[in-house]
Amino acid sequence: MIALLRGTLLDKSLNRVIVDVNGVGYQVHIPLTTYYQIADAASATLHIHTHVREDALQLYGFHTSADREMFLLLLSISGIGPKVALNIISHMSSADLCAALQNEDAKLLATLPGIGKKTAERLVLELREKAARLAADTGTATTARPPTDADDDTLSALINLGYKEKQARMALSKIDVAADADMGTRLKAALKILSR
């Protein structure tokens, strides 16, 4: 089983990369979180989950081991396959997912693409304790604050400026501002990330 790949990035797109490891090219499916972390890199190290089916062997790669572990937790839920799990991690960081699960915030989880109210409630029920253990094991922060009005306003502003919601959410998840920062401060920080 392949657990880690380190090599040259031959090709990159939002949902997959081709990694050249000593002359062998591996196609690896990635979440948006990983794409934005390696978008400007010539090489990368990816934590890999090898997913074996009857008709295919697929590789899923993550910038951090915490993201890979969260992906595996999501796969443990009946009805959630690799595509949905990858989509969830594309829209919410592992730290925020852990926090939402521990805070039993099914309402927030239900806003994720492909996750309805019932699935969100099942995620909380089945993964709450596992998420707490994952957070402790990986040092993932679990005290993420709930979204504020300033977050919502910043997201709306970014979308109005022409950014896709996925890009906007990703930028917002990466900004490093005070918890009580106003919308203008958040917007400047997000635009700085998006312009890289």
Secondary structure, 3 states (H helix, E strand, C coil): CCCEEEEEEEEECCCEEEEEECCEEEEEECCHHHHHHHCCCCEEEEEEEEEECCCCEEEEEECCHHHHHHHHHHHCCCCCCHHHHHHHHHHCCHHHHHHHHHCCCHHHHCCCCCCCHHHHHHHHHHHHHHHHHHHHHHCCCCCCCCCCHHHHHHHHHHHHCCCCHHHHHHHHHHCCCCCCCCHHHHHHHHHHHHCC
